[in-house]
Amino acid sequence: MRLKILIFLFVILNASSLCSAQQLSFQSFTSTHGLSQNSGYCITQDAQGFIWMGTQDGLNKFNGNTITTYYKENFNRGTLADNFITSLLYDSVNNFLWIGTAAGLCYYNCKTDSFYDAGSCMQEADTLSSLFIRSIVAGRTPFELVVVTLNEGLFICNTKSHTAKQFFQQPETKNSTNAATVWDNEIVAVVNKKLYFVYETPKLILDDVSLNEVRKLHIWQNKLWIASIKNGVMVIADKQHPVIAKFNCSSNDVGTFITDQDNNLWIGTRTAGIEIIEPEKFNIIHSYSTAPNQNEWPKKFTLSLFKDRQHNIWIGSSGGGFSVNTHTKKEFNLIQKSEIQFGKAAHNMILSMYKPDGDLLYMGTQLEGLRIHNLNTGITQNA
């Protein structure tokens, strides 16, 4: 086991930069597009596909075309706890949008189009309705939320049992609970430069001064990746034998991570924009500093990262609003009956299509029945 850890440390410490030839492009959304404010603190997506964006002054819902803004003062079906939105998490079981703010935890019921304070869902969560919320992360079950506060430790909330249990509320820890996540179905948290398993009685697993000003914990390759605004990116490969390895990226001021559909890790820094590393050798394959189209990339100060169900990566930045990575967009080729030179083409009026495994595409047409198109050869023929 010790040998495995040493090998991992060697790989991390010696990961070299490698720039991909593929360019990334981004589409931006700012106050000129209707966004309430340009500091993009958090992002999530609900079951209907709407993208929710939290800023320092207002909550925003994007339907793919227009942005709807919500403020504490301008909504008559309940109210936001505050306009400073710090964290968002969509709860698919209840169809709730959980909203962390600088003045408490609340939720938006997507079905009733109304806001409620946390205490209306969990009676023991009344305290959370007035606290500064650092972050909200999904727990070990679909009913569980882990809520990290600025001044009162950490809460594990359960929407099924309507309970909220507080941890690290002691004077020496309640103001220094930084971040939490779930690792192999166990909640881990960084508190006062220490790493804990959050059991009924929290268990200390690592005491290290480098766990300072941690902003995000993220599981990638079954390892714990740690974002610190003081010490950059750190990694723990084995939770039973925790050893911190430093990952060298372009900034020691790091606040967030996300994993994309290709299992690459996106690192959001606060001084050098975004860096993306691949999972085999931990090489840097994209970075703001080497991007040929820097003007199109999000601002250097990255506040949040999110992957939606369509595998698009959303980036929130300080002063730059939100951007979405559009590198997955595909070019479309129009194939008309007159353009196909071999076999008998389908009619241009196609009513339905079906593609099983393989290269064959079945097309139901208006006037010429069922046709089979070979995507590899380009030949269309009778069924």
GIZI-V223016 format. One line per field, one symbol per residue. ss: DSSP state (2 for helix, 1 for strand, 0 for the rest). phi: phi as a letter, one per 40 degrees, with the letter a starting at -180 (. if undefined). psi: psi as a letter, one per 20 degrees, with the letter a starting at -180 (. if undefined). Layout:
# GIZI-V223016
ss=???
phi=???
psi=???
This chain:
# GIZI-V223016
ss=02222222222220001000000001111022200000111111100000111110011111000011110000000000000011111110000111111001111110000111122200222222220011111100000111111000011111000011111000000000111111100111111001111000001111100000011111110011111100011111000000011110000001111110000011111000011110000001111222000222000001111110000011111100111110000000000022200010000001111100000111111000011111000001110
phi=.cccccccdccccbcbcacccccbbbbbbbccchccabbccaaabcccgccbbbbcahbbbbcgbbbbbbbdcbbcbgaccacccbabacbcccfbbcbcbcbhcaabccccfabaccccbbdccdcccbccccabbcccbccbbbbbbcbbgbbbbbcccfbabcbfccdcbccbccaaabbfgbcbabbfgbbbcccdbdbcbabacccbfcbabacaffbcbbbbcbbgbbbbcbccbcbcbcbcbcacbbbababcccgcccbccbbbgbbbbcccbgccbaaccbccbdccccdcccbababcccgcbbbbbcgbgbbbcbcccbcbbcbbdccccbgccccccbcaaabcchbcbcbcbcbbgcbbbccccgcbacc
psi=ghggghggggggijpqpopqhpqqqqpqoahijiqhqjonhqqrpahiipppppaimqqqppjigrppqprhikpjnaqqhrioohqqppohgilqopoprikrprqpohgilqqqrhhihohijhhiijqppgqpqqbiriipqooprhikbqpoqoigilqopqqkjqhihhjkogrqrpolkppqqpplkqpqpnagoqppipopiilplphpppppkkqoppppjhjcpqpohoihmppppppoaiqjnpirrqpahjkqppporjikbqqpqqigjkqoiqqhhjpilhhiqrrhnphqqqprijjqpppproijcqqppkiipqqppporgiipiqapqrqhnphqqpoaqajppppprhikbpqppohgijpprq.
